[in-house]
Amino acid sequence: MADDDDILRVNAAYYRAFATADFTAMSRIWAKEQVSCIHPGWPVLIGRDAVLDSWKGILGNPGSEEIEFHEATAIVDGDEGRVLCLEVIGPAVFAASNWFRRIDGQWRMIHHQAGPVALTPDRGEDEERPQRLN
Amino acid sequence: MADDDDILRVNAAYYRAFATADFTAMSRIWAKEQVSCIHPGWPVLIGRDAVLDSWKGILGNPGSEEIEFHEATAIVDGDEGRVLCLEVIGPAVFAASNWFRRIDGQWRMIHHQAGPVALTPDRGEDEERPQRLN
């Protein structure tokens, strides 16, 4: 489960960079190649330049809402892994998939997608209890 | 680019199964292990049983809307790959990431997430991107 712990730590670092509007940390978390991102409501972004440009805009105009994540579940296969979680940003809840690749011993983000959820996390927890698969 | 062609073919088969409400084809496309899915508005689904149950419900109540996909782009790394595309379902547009793993020589779906896009594909270049929080 060491891989799970490692990837969950990087996932937490991603949300810390987001919550503190730390663009330097955010750009370090993302891999150099084969990256893509779909922010809520946005079209598909492909390539490190497009993805980091989007983060520069988002982190340059931080909202006043708290940003939290909950119910993180890791699924790891070799040097590829994902973390599935719920994001809570003020009153809004998003379901997110965060994909990482281990490059030179370090997990780097290669894809992020988040979209609005119709349920609150509390109600979601009652209905779908995340489970570990590996 | 042969890998790209192969994964794009399986991505097309996924949308064909969806559009024709073919549950048998859909269940064959999904891998047996380490699968997850986030339908628009839904919480995170983890595990083949939860994912196929959701598809049984969706395909068992097909809408009258046409289902199409556009602008598919493949990113492949060894035996892992994703296809990013736009889904058009009636008047609604979704941005989707479809993740596949090559198992015994065959690409199988391991993750799908789709979420609503604020722009239509055609108008995407003309209008400013929505500034959403993440």
Boltz contact constraints between the chains, C-beta under 6 A:
constraints:
  - contact:
      token1: [A, 34]
      token2: [B, 75]
      max_distance: 6.0
  - contact:
      token1: [A, 36]
      token2: [B, 84]
      max_distance: 6.0
  - contact:
      token1: [A, 38]
      token2: [B, 95]
      max_distance: 6.0
  - contact:
      token1: [A, 39]
      token2: [B, 132]
      max_distance: 6.0
  - contact:
      token1: [A, 39]
      token2: [B, 134]
      max_distance: 6.0
  - contact:
      token1: [A, 40]
      token2: [B, 132]
      max_distance: 6.0
  - contact:
      token1: [A, 41]
      token2: [B, 118]
      max_distance: 6.0
  - contact:
      token1: [A, 41]
      token2: [B, 130]
      max_distance: 6.0
  - contact:
      token1: [A, 41]
      token2: [B, 132]
      max_distance: 6.0
  - contact:
      token1: [A, 43]
      token2: [B, 95]
      max_distance: 6.0
  - contact:
      token1: [A, 43]
      token2: [B, 117]
      max_distance: 6.0
  - contact:
      token1: [A, 43]
      token2: [B, 124]
      max_distance: 6.0
  - contact:
      token1: [A, 44]
      token2: [B, 84]
      max_distance: 6.0
  - contact:
      token1: [A, 44]
      token2: [B, 95]
      max_distance: 6.0
  - contact:
      token1: [A, 63]
      token2: [B, 133]
      max_distance: 6.0
  - contact:
      token1: [A, 75]
      token2: [B, 34]
      max_distance: 6.0
  - contact:
      token1: [A, 80]
      token2: [B, 80]
      max_distance: 6.0
  - contact:
      token1: [A, 84]
      token2: [B, 36]
      max_distance: 6.0
  - contact:
      token1: [A, 84]
      token2: [B, 44]
      max_distance: 6.0
  - contact:
      token1: [A, 89]
      token2: [B, 133]
      max_distance: 6.0
  - contact:
      token1: [A, 95]
      token2: [B, 38]
      max_distance: 6.0
  - contact:
      token1: [A, 95]
      token2: [B, 43]
      max_distance: 6.0
  - contact:
      token1: [A, 95]
      token2: [B, 44]
      max_distance: 6.0
  - contact:
      token1: [A, 97]
      token2: [B, 113]
      max_distance: 6.0
  - contact:
      token1: [A, 113]
      token2: [B, 97]
      max_distance: 6.0
  - contact:
      token1: [A, 113]
      token2: [B, 113]
      max_distance: 6.0
  - contact:
      token1: [A, 114]
      token2: [B, 134]
      max_distance: 6.0
  - contact:
      token1: [A, 115]
      token2: [B, 115]
      max_distance: 6.0
  - contact:
      token1: [A, 117]
      token2: [B, 43]
      max_distance: 6.0
  - contact:
      token1: [A, 118]
      token2: [B, 41]
      max_distance: 6.0
  - contact:
      token1: [A, 119]
      token2: [B, 43]
      max_distance: 6.0
  - contact:
      token1: [A, 124]
      token2: [B, 43]
      max_distance: 6.0
  - contact:
      token1: [A, 128]
      token2: [B, 43]
      max_distance: 6.0
  - contact:
      token1: [A, 130]
      token2: [B, 46]
      max_distance: 6.0
  - contact:
      token1: [A, 131]
      token2: [B, 46]
      max_distance: 6.0
  - contact:
      token1: [A, 133]
      token2: [B, 34]
      max_distance: 6.0
